[in-house]
Amino acid sequence: MTEGLYTKEEIMAKAKQLANELTQTEEVDFFIRAEAQINQNTKIQGLIDEVKAKQKELVNLKHYKKTEAIKKTEAEIEDLHKKLMTFRLSKNLSAAKQK
């Protein structure tokens, strides 16, 4: 083996060390707390479920080339995304960051 190369074990050990260090950063902690709040919020979960349902509907509409229905469903998905992002930013992420 050429000098200066690392073994697989050394690389995996360093990767685990870096992963551990990353999980202890303030940013990761913020997102973990925000995710927990989002997962506990039934309104947000309802919006996420609606988006998923509309996305499935959109796939079917695209398969059958239903142009007008595709446009309508895409607009509905966009509206749901806007509601979701507004709700997350104003009510969940800011509350999680304050902790």
VMD Tcl script that draws the C-alpha trace (Angstrom):
set ca {
  {0.00 0.00 0.00}
  {1.22 3.51 -0.78}
  {2.28 5.64 2.15}
  {-0.29 8.24 3.21}
  {-3.39 6.18 2.40}
  {-5.91 5.40 5.09}
  {-7.53 2.09 5.87}
  {-11.24 1.59 5.61}
  {-11.41 1.27 9.39}
  {-9.61 4.59 9.88}
  {-11.94 6.32 7.44}
  {-15.04 4.85 9.10}
  {-13.78 5.85 12.56}
  {-13.16 9.42 11.40}
  {-16.58 9.54 9.70}
  {-18.26 8.42 12.93}
  {-16.32 11.02 14.89}
  {-17.35 13.78 12.46}
  {-20.97 12.61 12.48}
  {-20.98 12.73 16.27}
  {-19.52 16.24 16.25}
  {-22.11 17.40 13.72}
  {-25.01 16.13 15.80}
  {-23.80 18.26 18.69}
  {-23.92 21.58 16.80}
  {-26.46 24.27 17.59}
  {-27.83 24.16 14.03}
  {-28.56 20.44 14.14}
  {-30.14 20.81 17.58}
  {-32.38 23.59 16.20}
  {-33.58 21.42 13.32}
  {-34.16 18.40 15.56}
  {-36.35 20.48 17.88}
  {-38.16 22.09 14.95}
  {-38.81 18.68 13.38}
  {-40.21 17.38 16.67}
  {-42.60 20.32 16.88}
  {-43.67 19.89 13.27}
  {-44.28 16.18 13.77}
  {-46.46 16.89 16.82}
  {-48.58 19.52 15.07}
  {-51.74 18.03 13.54}
  {-52.41 21.09 11.35}
  {-49.01 20.81 9.71}
  {-49.36 17.05 9.36}
  {-52.73 17.62 7.68}
  {-51.18 20.02 5.18}
  {-48.35 17.59 4.48}
  {-50.88 14.81 3.88}
  {-52.81 17.07 1.50}
  {-49.64 17.85 -0.46}
  {-48.81 14.15 -0.73}
  {-52.31 13.34 -1.95}
  {-52.21 16.13 -4.54}
  {-48.79 14.99 -5.72}
  {-50.13 11.47 -6.28}
  {-53.11 12.93 -8.11}
  {-50.74 15.01 -10.24}
  {-48.74 11.93 -11.25}
  {-51.95 10.25 -12.43}
  {-53.08 13.35 -14.30}
  {-49.73 13.61 -16.06}
  {-49.93 9.95 -17.03}
  {-53.33 10.56 -18.68}
  {-52.21 13.95 -20.08}
  {-55.05 15.92 -18.47}
  {-53.61 19.37 -19.20}
  {-56.19 21.58 -17.49}
  {-56.43 19.35 -14.44}
  {-52.61 19.31 -14.22}
  {-52.49 23.12 -14.12}
  {-55.23 23.24 -11.48}
  {-53.58 20.59 -9.30}
  {-50.15 22.23 -9.60}
  {-51.69 25.51 -8.44}
  {-53.35 23.74 -5.51}
  {-50.02 22.15 -4.53}
  {-48.32 25.54 -4.73}
  {-51.00 27.07 -2.48}
  {-50.56 24.25 0.03}
  {-46.78 24.75 -0.02}
  {-47.24 28.47 0.66}
  {-49.55 27.73 3.60}
  {-47.16 25.14 4.92}
  {-44.08 27.34 4.69}
  {-45.83 30.34 6.23}
  {-47.10 28.23 9.09}
  {-43.75 26.58 9.72}
  {-41.82 29.82 9.68}
  {-44.17 31.90 11.73}
  {-45.33 29.38 14.32}
  {-42.87 26.52 14.58}
  {-39.36 27.40 13.56}
  {-39.26 30.68 15.42}
  {-40.62 28.99 18.55}
  {-38.04 26.22 18.27}
  {-35.22 28.70 17.85}
  {-36.17 30.56 21.03}
  {-35.64 27.48 23.23}
}
mol new
graphics top color blue
foreach p $ca { graphics top sphere $p radius 0.5 }
foreach p [lrange $ca 0 end-1] q [lrange $ca 1 end] { graphics top cylinder $p $q radius 0.2 }
display resetview
